[in-house]
Amino acid sequence: MRPHLVHASTIAVGDRAVLIRGAAGSGKSSLALQLMAYGADLVADDQTALYVEEGRLWAQAPPTIAGLIEARGVGLLNAHSRAAPVTLVVDLDRTETQRLPALHHVSYLGLTIPCLYKVDAPAWPAAILQYLKRGRQEPQ
């Protein structure tokens, strides 16, 4: 099956990736760079190719942009790029209003993936990283 191309940046920690989606200029690359500064690996910047393998949603960079990430005001930066299974989506076009929200979900290629909405807080990138490392406790 041919990969499905989406307008999103993707980073990975271990075998768990987060797909960062949003409109042009919403901060996809900036959030990806922040997460990379915390030790995450680049999967793809700005365009991500999605495919299903063994019941999991996988992300990889299209060949023309593999290993590159845009840093506004700096230029295109080189980075190691690899494929990884998507376990979380971050939607930068929607803002979370709840302190302890119910988990949202989105679907890609017939698979449902947990989704977080944008949070305006300094620790938000660190919280995404911790989610990737250890998951989330669901409210009782």
N, C-alpha and C positions, 0 to 999 in steps of 0.2 A: 504494500500500500504506500502511496506517495505521502510524504509528510504534509501536515496541515500548518501553514505559516500564519503566525499571529504577531500583532504589533505589541511586543512585550520584551522585557529584559529578564534574564533568568540567572540565578546564582545557586550554588550547591554547597552543602556542608555534609561531608561523608556521602551517604547514599540517599540524601533527601534534598530536593530542590524546591525553591520558591520561584514561581512565575510572577513577575511584577508587571501588571498591566495598567494602562492609563493613556490619556490623550497625549498628543505631542506636547512636550514642554512640561509635563506633569511631574517630572522628577524620577523617572524610571532608572536612568543611568546613574543619577546622583545617589539614589538609595542602593543600587547595586554596588557602587564604589564604596559607600559606607560599610556595607556588609563584607565586601572584600577586604577592607582595612581591618576588620575583625577576624579575618582568616578564611572567609568563604572563597570558593573558586568560581570563576566566571563560567557560565554555560553559553550564554548568548546575550548580546546587547542590541536592543531596539527591535530586532526581528528574531523570533524563536520558532523553530520547526518542531512540531509536536507529532508523535506517533504512539501507537499502542503496541506494546510487546508483553506477552505473558500476563495480560490483564492489568498492566500498569501503564500510566501515561508517562512517556519519556519526552525530554526536551533536549535539543541540540542546536548548535548554531548552523545557519546556512553556510556552505563552504566559502562564499565570498566575504563573509565578515567574521569567520571563526578566529578567535584569539585577539579580537579588537574590541575596545570599549571607548566611547566618547566621553571626554571630560570637558565640559563647556568652558571655554576660555583657555584651555590647555592644548587640546587636540585629541587625536586618536592615540590611545595607549595600548601597548602590547600586553597580553595576559595569556596565561595557559587557559585553554578552553576544553571542556569535556562534556559528554552527554550525562544526564542524570534523570532519575525518576522524579516527577513532580508530586510533592506531597502537600503543597500549600500554594494558594494564589493570594496575592496582595493586590487589591483594587484601589489605585490612587485617585480614581474619579469619584469615589464615595467616601464620606467621612463617618467614622464611628462616633456615635453620640452617647453610648452607654459606657459606664465605667467597667462593668463586668458583662460584656455582651454575650448573647447566644451566638454560637458559631454559625456563620453564613456558609453557603455552598454554591459552587458554580459547576457547570458541566462542559467538558471538552471531549469530543470524539466518543460520546456515550458513557464517559466515566465521570463520577461526581467527586469533586475535590473541595476540601475545606478552604474558606476564603476569609481574609481579614480586610477590613476597610481602613483607610488612612487615619492615622492618629497624629495629632500635632503635639508631640512630646519628645523631649531630647532623648529619652531612653527607648524610643520606639524601634530603631534598628537593632538595638541589643535585645529587645523583647522578641523580635522576629528570629534572631539567631538562636535564642534560647528555645523558642518553639521548635525550630528545626532540630535542635540537639535532643530535646527531651519531651516534646509534645506539650499538651495543655490539659489541665485539670478541668473537667466540665463542672459547671455550677450545680449544686445539689438542689 
